Amino acid sequence: MNLPDSIPGYRKAIEDEARDREGAFLRLPEFVCGVRVEPLTLRRFTLLNHLGIEAGEDWETLELFLWLMSPHYTPRGGIARARHTARCLWAFMRYGSHVVHICANVWLAGQFADGPGAGSGEFRVDHTSGVSRQVDLFAAEYGWPADRVLDLPLKVAFQLEREIRQRNSASKPTFFNPSDKVRTAWLRQQNEQQKATNKERN
């Protein structure tokens, strides 16, 4: 049984996944409803967390989020910020705030497609930041300075982290792909249909 071809949409999901992973190394232009954004890096992600900024639905929060992701971002703002605001206003008028909000969050979720799981949820007090752990990982493995790690796209960092874990792990670690959702949904549907068939027979 050729599983990728037996499940509707599964092969395409795998191919799209592979293309997206390769594209992360090319630093191709990325857009949210026509507004240019930079790949999310550890530095920019830390800035978002530090400021408490999310891709909210209201104009002010979403415009600020996209500004922090803009390739023209500068703390001073100035003309670059004014042009960015005009571009966001155009996107809001053309697509509507709700659509821009959804697209921004879809883009954001894509940045974490290969990220680690949420964990067990057990409360613990950390003694260092997640930033320091990521910097330490690549410094120890590749000898990279902190600034290089901070400016590495997360899409690249997560793939390299998987390679490091696979190479250094005594047992083969288990990773989950975004395409697994297509397979899981199909298998769940098959199980439900089988249960319904068995119920009718009984």
Beta strands, then each sheet from edge to edge (+ up, - down):
strand 1: 30-32
strand 2: 35-37
sheet 1: 1+ 2-
end
